[in-house]
Amino acid sequence: MRGSDDTGRPDEDGAAPTALAAELGTALGERATLVQFSSAFCAPCRATRRVLDEIAGMLPGVTHVEIDAEARLDLVRRLEIVRTPTVLVLDAGGRVVRRAAGQPRKADVIAALGAAL
């Protein structure tokens, strides 16, 4: 994804992958999970939601989870989310493999999923 960085670390946030999955409060995708941090009045967040929903619908085993950043300030601070939308790509084990802030392009998200699948 444009603006993404691949940390090369097993888990970007320092927590065990299963702990991050538990904090999200939902089941992860079998192959990958697209985690979107959004805010209520963010127009790019709505466009990002449409793109990520479409991609998750096209790829079996890929799930899209949207987190309200204002309601989850604890998680936002811990993961150092500084703007919305921010998208994290998690692999099947719940490890962050890519991260990008801003509205992503569909092709960039699909390419980023390559690191998770």
N, C-alpha and C positions, 0 to 999 in steps of 0.2 A: 504494500500500500504506500502511496505517496506519503512521505514524512515518517515512515515506519523505521524502527531500529530493531535489529536482531541482536539481542544482548549476548547470545551464546551461552547464557547461564541456564541451568536447569529450571529455575523458577524465579522470574523477575522480581517478585514481591517478597522473597525470602521466606514465605510460608510453604508448608507442604502443599502440593497440588490438591490433595483431597480436602485440606482446610479451606482453600480458596473456593472450591466447589461448594462446600457446606455454607460458606458465607454468602454465596450468590442465592441460596435458597431455592434452587431448582436443579433438576437433573441435567447433566452435561450430555452433549451429543455423543453418539457412539464413536464417531471419527474425529469430530472437531466441534468447537463452540465459538460463536461470534458473540462477544460480550460488548454491548453498547452502553456507554454512560451518557445520559441525556438530561436535559432540563426542560421544564414545561413550555417556555416561550422561545425555544430554539428552533428556528425554521430549518437549518441544516440537519437538525436531529430528525425531523420528520422525513426528510429526503433520505437520510441514512437508513432509517427504519425500513423504508420501502426497498432500498437496494439490498440490505442484509436479509430481509424476509424473502425476497425473490431468490437470492443465492441459496439460502437454506432450503427453500422449496425445490430447488433444482438438484441439489446434491444429497443423496441418501446419507444419513448418519451425521449430518451437519445441523446444528441447532442455533437459533438466534435468541439471545437473552438480552432484554433491555432493562437497565437499572436507572431508576430516578436518582440522579446525583444529589439532589437536595434532600432526599429522604435517607440517603445512605452516606452521610458525610464521614462517618468512621472509615468506611471502605475507600471512599474518594481520597481521603488524606493518606491512608496507608499505602494505596497504590499510586499516589502522587498524580492524580488526575487533575489537570489544571485548566482544562476547557472542555466544552461539550460541542459536538460529540467527540468522544474518544472511543476507539474500538480496540479491544484486545482479542487476539486470535489464540484460543487455547487448543492444545492437542487433546487426544483422547484421554490422557492422564490428568488433564486439568492444568498443565504447565503453559505459561504465557510464552508463545513463540514469536509473535509479532504484536506491535502496538503502533497506533497512528492516531493523531488528533486532527480534527477537521472532517469535512464531508469526503468520504472516499469514493473513488470511481469503481464501478463494478469490476472492470478488468484487474484493477489493483488488488481488490479483495480476493478474487479468484486466485491470483498469483500468490498472495500471502497464504492462502489456505494450503498451497503446495508444501509449505514448511511444516504444516500440522498433520497432513495426511500421510 
